[in-house]
Structures are given as C-alpha cells and as structure tokens.
C-alpha cells in the first residue's frame, strides 16, 4: 500500500511543479509581449522622426541636383 500512495504523491508533486513552471512561463510571455509592443512603438516613432528629418534633405538634394543639371 505504501508504494501506490508514494507514486500518487509523487505524481501530484510533479503536476504541481509543472503548474508552477507553466505559470512562470505565462508571466514571462506576457512581459515579453509587452516589451515587444513597446519596442514596436518606439521603432515606429523613430521611423516617423527619420522620415520627417529626411524630407527637407531630400528636397534640398533634389533642388541641388536640378541646379547642377541646369549648369
């Protein structure tokens, strides 16, 4: 009778450990998803800033190229 009870107890402990590990994985996945979302927003903002900064430079470059062609 001892061995079957020990097997059931060990199985329960094993399932409990797996449950705790699954909860930790869930927490880490949520944190990673939040970080990915924040990084995506930062990249979007940086791309917009870069586009805004590049627009005047592109216009100036086009004007300079047009001026050089006329000469």
C-alpha positions as CSV (number, residue, x, y, z in Angstrom):
1,X,0.0,0.0,0.0
2,X,2.9,2.3,0.6
3,X,4.3,2.2,-3.0
4,X,1.0,3.1,-4.7
5,X,0.5,6.1,-2.3
6,X,4.0,7.2,-2.9
7,X,3.5,7.0,-6.6
8,X,0.3,9.1,-6.4
9,X,2.0,11.7,-4.1
10,X,5.0,12.0,-6.5
11,X,2.6,12.3,-9.5
12,X,0.8,15.1,-7.7
13,X,4.0,16.9,-6.8
14,X,5.2,16.5,-10.4
15,X,2.0,18.0,-11.7
16,X,2.1,20.9,-9.2
17,X,5.7,21.7,-10.2
18,X,4.6,21.7,-13.9
19,X,1.8,24.0,-13.0
20,X,4.1,26.4,-11.2
21,X,6.5,26.4,-14.2
22,X,3.6,27.0,-16.6
23,X,2.5,30.0,-14.6
24,X,6.1,31.4,-14.6
25,X,6.2,30.9,-18.4
26,X,2.9,32.7,-18.8
27,X,4.1,35.6,-16.8
28,X,7.4,35.8,-18.8
29,X,5.5,35.5,-22.1
30,X,3.2,38.4,-21.1
31,X,6.2,40.5,-20.1
32,X,8.0,39.7,-23.4
33,X,4.8,40.6,-25.4
34,X,4.6,43.9,-23.6
35,X,8.3,44.7,-24.3
36,X,7.9,43.7,-28.0
37,X,4.9,46.1,-28.2
38,X,6.8,48.9,-26.6
39,X,9.8,48.3,-28.9
40,X,7.5,48.3,-31.9
41,X,6.0,51.6,-30.9
42,X,9.5,53.1,-30.4
43,X,10.6,51.9,-33.8
44,X,7.5,53.4,-35.4
45,X,8.2,56.7,-33.7
46,X,11.8,56.6,-34.8
47,X,10.9,55.8,-38.4
48,X,8.4,58.7,-38.4
49,X,11.1,61.1,-37.0
50,X,13.6,59.8,-39.6
51,X,11.1,60.4,-42.3
52,X,10.4,63.9,-41.1
53,X,14.1,64.7,-40.9
54,X,14.8,63.2,-44.3
55,X,12.1,65.1,-46.2
56,X,13.8,68.5,-46.2
57,X,17.1,66.9,-47.0
58,X,15.6,65.1,-50.0
59,X,14.0,68.3,-51.2
60,X,17.3,70.2,-50.9
61,X,19.2,67.3,-52.6
62,X,16.6,67.3,-55.5
63,X,17.0,71.1,-55.8
64,X,20.8,70.9,-55.9
65,X,20.7,68.2,-58.5
66,X,18.3,70.2,-60.6
67,X,20.6,73.3,-60.3
68,X,23.6,71.2,-61.3
69,X,21.8,69.9,-64.4
70,X,20.9,73.4,-65.5
71,X,24.6,74.5,-65.3
